[in-house]
Amino acid sequence: MAGKSKTNVSARAESKSVSKICSLCGNKVEVVMAYSPTGKKSMKRLCCGN
């Protein structure tokens, strides 16, 4: 992201549209929202048991 402006909407949309690939198995990484028992939200990335 060096040199790209945070306000460059098209560049941000393009980087979001590129799917993340697992470095171990090469499959697409699924991002899910997880809630803890205390109600705190966190993003989890699921792939090959990680």
Contact map, one row per residue, 1 for C-alpha under 8 A:
11110000000000000000000000000000000000000000000000
11110000000000000000000000000000000000000000000000
11111000000000000000000000000000000000000000000000
11111101001000000000000000000000000000000000000000
00111111000000000000000000000000000000000000000000
00011111100100000000000000000000000000000000000000
00001111100000000000000000000000000000000000000000
00011111111100000000000000000000000000000000000000
00000111111110000000000000000000000000000000000000
00000001111111000000000000000000000000000000000000
00010001111111100000000000000000000000000000000000
00000101111111110000000000000000000000000000000000
00000000111111111000000000000000000000000000000000
00000000011111111100000000000000000000000000000000
00000000001111111100000000000000000000000000000000
00000000000111111110000000000000000000000000000000
00000000000011111110000000000000000000000000000000
00000000000001111111000000000000000000000000000000
00000000000000011111100000011000000000000000000000
00000000000000000111110000011000000000000000000000
00000000000000000011111001111000000000000000000000
00000000000000000001111111111000000000000000001000
00000000000000000000111111000000000000000000000000
00000000000000000000011111000000000000000000000100
00000000000000000000011111100000000000000000000100
00000000000000000000111111110000000000000000000000
00000000000000000000110011111000000000000000001000
00000000000000000011110001111100000000000000001000
00000000000000000011110000111110000000000000111000
00000000000000000000000000011111000000000000111000
00000000000000000000000000001111100000000011110000
00000000000000000000000000000111110000000011110000
00000000000000000000000000000011111000001111000000
00000000000000000000000000000001111100001111000000
00000000000000000000000000000000111111111100000000
00000000000000000000000000000000011111111100000000
00000000000000000000000000000000001111110000000000
00000000000000000000000000000000001111110000000000
00000000000000000000000000000000001111111000000000
00000000000000000000000000000000001111111100000000
00000000000000000000000000000000111100111110000000
00000000000000000000000000000000111100011111000000
00000000000000000000000000000011110000001111100000
00000000000000000000000000000011110000000111110000
00000000000000000000000000001111000000000011111001
00000000000000000000000000001111000000000001111111
00000000000000000000010000111100000000000000111111
00000000000000000000000110000000000000000000011111
00000000000000000000000000000000000000000000011111
00000000000000000000000000000000000000000000111111
